[in-house]
Amino acid sequence: MEAILYAAHGTRVEIGEEKSRQFIRNIQKIMPNVMQEIAFIEICAPTIPQGLEKCIEAGATRITVIPILLFSAQHNKKDIPLLVSTIEEKYPHIDIMIKQAIGIQKLLIETVCQQIERMSDFKATQYILVSRGSSDPSIELQFAEIANRVKFRTSIRNIDVAFLYGSGPSLSHVLQKYENEKVVLIPYLLFPGLLSKNLEKLVSSSGHLSISPLLGEFDTALIAFKENILRNYLITMNEKAV
């Protein structure tokens, strides 16, 4: 029996956990006849091992783990495989496949573009795309590519990038360049969490900053994940059929 386990990040912010659960529940509607469970990489329950156990107890013999993440960084490359390995050792007869995060995706880029174009006097505003960040240097390159595609799509050049931690330019450093300008922060984040709360506090204490909604608030982001997950699942089925 086939099963899908969606692996979300997890957060201490209650509304963030609920929004991530609701986001995934909406995704689950595209495959109502497939066993599907929700788990979290950290902080929230159930954990990934607990989610896998639940699938196995319900009769699953093949499980596809799909991260609800924007980039394939340490969580995708190291943390999830480590958590999955504990179940693989316990149930060696169960086939578990881990998919990659959504990465650079056209509809997510379109979501950012729509936010910019809805701003009044949007061409006279400085925009900063803000990523969670990572110690993985490939994330900085991917995020730069996203910013470049947004610039190309909107014909706006006053777009910068910043990271909340890890490699790449920090938000505090980037903001120093625009102390006397109108700046809109565009969080490249899915759901509310401590990082987004800190951004909101930063904006509320400043007279020249404003902030746009998180990606997870837009239907286009949900559609992007649905398309990516459906494609991943079908590819997995084809691979297993060979």
N, C-alpha and C positions, 0 to 999 in steps of 0.2 A: 504494500500500500504506500502511496506517495503522500508526502507531507511537506509543508513549507513552514519554516520558522523565521519570522521577521525579527531582526535584532536591532533595536533602537538604542540610542546612546545611554539614556538615563539621566535624571536630574534631581536635585533636592527641592526644586521649585514645583509645587504641587500642580499648578496650572500647566506647566510645561509637560509634566508626565501625562496629564489627562489629554492635552492636545496631541501628543505623540500617539497615544492609544487611539484617539478618535481618527487621526490621520490614517493609521494602519487599518482600523476597522473599515474605513471607506475604501481602502485598497483591496481588502479581502473580498469585496463584493464582485470583483471581476472574475473570480474563480470560486463560485459558491459550492462546487462539488468536490473541491480539494480540501483535505484536512489542513488547517492553518492555525498557527499559534503565535503569540507575541512574547518576546523576551527582551531583556535589557543587558547591555554590556556591563554596566556598573550601577551602583546606588539603588536602583529600583528592582522590584521583584515582579515576575519570576526571573531568575538568572538564565543565561543561555543553557547551562547543563540541566536546570529544572525544566525549561521549555522542551529540550530534546527528550528528556525522560518522559514527559507527558505525551509527546508524539509516539514514542516507542510503546508506552503502556496502552495507547489506543490502537496499536497495531501497525504503526508505520515501520516499514523496512528500508525506505529510501527517503531521506530528508534533505531538502534544499534550504540552506541558511542564506537569507537575503538581508544584508545590512541596510538599514534606513539611515544612510550616511551620505554626505555630499562628496567626500573624497576618500580614496583608499589610502589612508595613512596608517599609523601604528595600530589603531583599533582593528582595522580590517586585515592588516598584514600580520600582526602578532597576537593581539589580545583575543580576538575571536577564535583563531586556530588553536590557541592554547586552551581556551575553555572547551572547545569542541573535542580536543584530544582526550580529555578526561572521560568523555562518553564513548569515544572510539575504543579506548582501552577496555572499558567495561562491557561494551557491546560490539565486539569485532565483526559480527555478522551484519551490522547495520551500515548501509551506504550513506555517508553524509558528504554533501558537496557545499562548499562555501563560495558564494558569488562576490563580485566586487561592488564597491559603492557606485553611485550613479555617475560621478565624475562630471566632465564637461558635457552639458546637455543643452540642446537648442531651446527647449521650452523654458528652462530655468533662466537662461540668458534673456529670453524674451520677457520674462517676468520682471527682471531688473530694468530692461528698457522701458517697459510700460510704466514702471514707477517714476522714472526720470521724466518721461514725456507728459505725465500728468501734473508735474510741478508747474506752478505759475512762474513765468520768466525763467524757464528751466535752462536756457542757454547761457544765462548770466550767473549761474550758480556753480560752486565747486562741489563735486561729489567725491565721496570716499567710500569705496567698496570695502567692507570690513569682514574679514574671515576669522574664524576661530583660531586658526594657525596650527602649526605642527612642527615637530623636529625633523620631519621628512622633507628634504629640500625639493622634492618633486611637486609638493603642494604649492610652493611659491611660484613655480613655473606654470602650473595649471591655472592658478588664480590670475596670473599676469595674462594668460591667454584669454580667460573669461573677460577681463577688463578690456583687452584689445578688441574682442568681438562686440562688446557693448559700444565701444567708441565707433566702430565701423557701422554698426546697425543704426545708431542715433546721430552720427556725424558730429558728435560732441567730443572735444579733446580734453576738457577740464574734468577728467576722471582720474583719481588716484586710488591706490590700494594700501591697505594696512592690515596688520595682524594683531590679535589680542595676546598671543604668546608664540613661542617657537621662533623659527628662522623667518627672515623677512623684516621689512620696516614695521616698527611698532606704531600703534595708533597715536600714542603721545608724541612720538617723533614727527609723524606726518602732520599732525595738527599744528605743530609749531610753524609750519610753512604758510598756514592760512589763518593766522591769528586775527586779521582784520577783514576777513571775507565771510560772506554767507556760505555756510557749509552744510550739506545734507549727508548724514551718515546712512549708508545702505547696508544693513547687516546681511551678510550672506550666511544666514543661520536659519534652520528650519523651525525650531520651537523655542519658547521662552525658557530661560535658565539663568544661572548666576551671571553668565557673560552678558546676556541681553539686559538683565536688570542693571548691571554696572554701566552699560551704555546709556540707559535711560537716565540714571543718576547724573552721568556726565553731561548730558544734554540739558537736563533741568537746572544745572548749576551754571550754564553758559548762556550768554546772550546772543551768540551768533551760530549756534548749532541747532539742527533739527534732525529727526530720525524717521526713516520710513518703516513700514511694517515688515515683519519677518517673512521669509519665503513661504513658510508653511501656511500662511494666511490666504494664499492665492490659489484659485482653482487650477491655474496653469501648472503650479508645482505638483499638485496632486495628480494631474493628468500625466506629467512627466514621469513620476514614479510608477504610475500604473503601466504606462507603455514600457518602461525599462524592465519592470518586474515580469510582465507578461512575456516579453521577449526573452528574458533570462530563463524563465520557466520552460518555455517551448524549446529553447536551445538545449536545456538540461534533458528534457524528454527525448529529443532526437539523439543526443549523445548516448543515453542509456539504451536506446533502441538498437544502436549499431552493434 
